[in-house]
Amino acid sequence: MSTASVQDLRRIAEAVGQLRDRRVLDVVMRSDCRQLRLTLEDGQILQVSVLLDESGKPRLDVDLLRPADGVATPGQLEVRFDGGE
């Protein structure tokens, strides 16, 4: 069993914490069960994925995707990456 780094666990906890008191409009699971996507009422998407590391071991990855400000095209997202902790 592999362990996740503290930074990964903090990032995952923060992303999942965004669900608190939020309304989920849609939930989609990929056919291979490697990704779960939850669409929130405000347009944000919480994506939970199982990724393989360099050695082929699975690891959990969670991202919160926020709609870009002022985007007129529905479904287009901007993903922002934080440079550090």
C-alpha positions as CSV (number, residue, x, y, z in Angstrom):
1,M,0.0,0.0,0.0
2,S,1.4,3.4,-1.0
3,T,1.1,6.5,1.1
4,A,0.2,10.0,-0.1
5,S,2.3,13.0,0.8
6,V,1.0,15.5,3.3
7,Q,0.8,18.1,0.6
8,D,-1.4,15.8,-1.6
9,L,-3.7,15.1,1.4
10,R,-4.1,18.8,2.1
11,R,-4.9,19.6,-1.5
12,I,-7.4,16.7,-1.6
13,A,-9.0,17.8,1.7
14,E,-9.3,21.4,0.5
15,A,-10.9,20.3,-2.8
16,V,-13.4,18.0,-1.2
17,G,-14.1,20.6,1.5
18,Q,-15.5,22.8,-1.3
19,L,-18.6,20.4,-1.3
20,R,-19.7,21.5,2.1
21,D,-23.1,23.2,1.9
22,R,-23.0,23.0,-1.9
23,R,-25.6,21.6,-4.2
24,V,-24.4,18.9,-6.6
25,L,-26.2,19.1,-9.9
26,D,-24.6,16.1,-11.8
27,V,-22.3,13.2,-11.1
28,V,-20.6,11.2,-13.9
29,M,-18.4,8.2,-13.5
30,R,-16.1,7.1,-16.4
31,S,-16.9,3.7,-17.8
32,D,-13.5,2.4,-16.6
33,C,-14.3,3.7,-13.0
34,R,-11.0,5.7,-13.0
35,Q,-12.7,9.1,-12.8
36,L,-15.6,10.7,-10.9
37,R,-16.8,14.1,-11.9
38,L,-19.2,16.2,-9.7
39,T,-20.7,19.4,-11.2
40,L,-21.7,21.9,-8.6
41,E,-24.5,24.4,-8.8
42,D,-22.1,27.4,-9.4
43,G,-20.5,25.7,-12.4
44,Q,-17.4,24.4,-10.5
45,I,-16.4,20.8,-11.1
46,L,-14.8,18.5,-8.6
47,Q,-12.9,15.7,-10.4
48,V,-11.6,12.7,-8.5
49,S,-9.3,10.5,-10.5
50,V,-7.1,7.4,-10.1
51,L,-3.7,8.0,-11.8
52,L,-0.8,5.7,-12.2
53,D,2.6,7.0,-11.0
54,E,6.0,6.2,-12.6
55,S,6.1,2.7,-11.1
56,G,2.5,1.9,-12.2
57,K,1.0,2.2,-8.7
58,P,-2.4,3.9,-8.5
59,R,-2.7,7.2,-6.6
60,L,-5.8,9.4,-5.9
61,D,-5.9,12.8,-7.5
62,V,-8.6,15.4,-6.8
63,D,-9.0,18.7,-8.6
64,L,-11.5,21.6,-8.3
65,L,-12.1,23.2,-11.6
66,R,-13.5,26.7,-11.6
67,P,-15.1,28.5,-14.5
68,A,-13.0,31.3,-15.8
69,D,-14.3,34.8,-15.0
70,G,-16.3,36.3,-17.9
71,V,-16.3,33.3,-20.1
72,A,-19.3,33.3,-22.4
73,T,-18.7,29.8,-23.8
74,P,-20.6,27.3,-21.7
75,G,-18.5,24.3,-20.6
76,Q,-15.1,26.1,-21.1
77,L,-13.0,26.0,-17.9
78,E,-9.9,27.6,-16.8
79,V,-7.7,25.5,-14.5
80,R,-5.5,27.5,-12.1
81,F,-2.4,25.9,-10.6
82,D,-1.0,27.2,-7.3
83,G,2.8,27.5,-7.4
84,G,3.3,26.3,-3.9
85,E,2.0,25.9,-0.4
